[in-house]
Amino acid sequence: MVQSKFSIDEKQADFLNTYRAYGFKDKSSMLREAIEHFKKQLESESLRRSADLYAEVYAEDRNVRELTAAALAGWPE
C-alpha cells in the first residue's frame, strides 16, 4: 500500500483513535473506509447534478422532447 503523510486536527485525531469502537483493526483501515465512503458520496452527488441538468434541458427544449419521442416510437412498452 502507498503511504501518505497528512495533518489532522486534535478532534479528528481523537475520533480516529476510536477505530476499535467502530470495528476497525487499525486507524488506517478506518481512514481508508472513510475516504471510500466520501468518494462514493461525491460521485453520487455529481451523478445527481448531471441528471438534474439533463432533466432541465429536457423540460426546456421542445426539440429534445420531440427527438426523444421519435426515438422511442416503435419500442415495445
LINZI-V723970 format. One record per backbone hydrogen bond with DSSP energy under -0.5 kcal/mol. CO is the residue of the C=O (numbers start at 1). NH is the residue of the N-H. If there is no record, write none. Layout:
BEGIN
CO&NH, CO&NH
END
This chain:
BEGIN
9&13, 10&14, 11&15, 12&16, 13&17, 15&18, 16&19, 18&21, 18&22, 19&22, 19&24, 20&23, 26&30, 27&31, 28&32, 29&33, 30&34, 31&35, 32&36, 33&37, 34&38, 35&39, 36&40, 37&41, 38&42, 39&43, 40&44, 41&45, 42&46, 43&47, 44&48, 45&49, 46&50, 47&51, 48&52, 49&53, 50&54, 51&55, 52&56, 53&57, 54&58, 55&59, 56&60, 57&61, 60&62, 61&65, 62&66, 63&67, 64&68, 65&69, 66&70, 67&71, 68&72, 69&73, 72&75
END
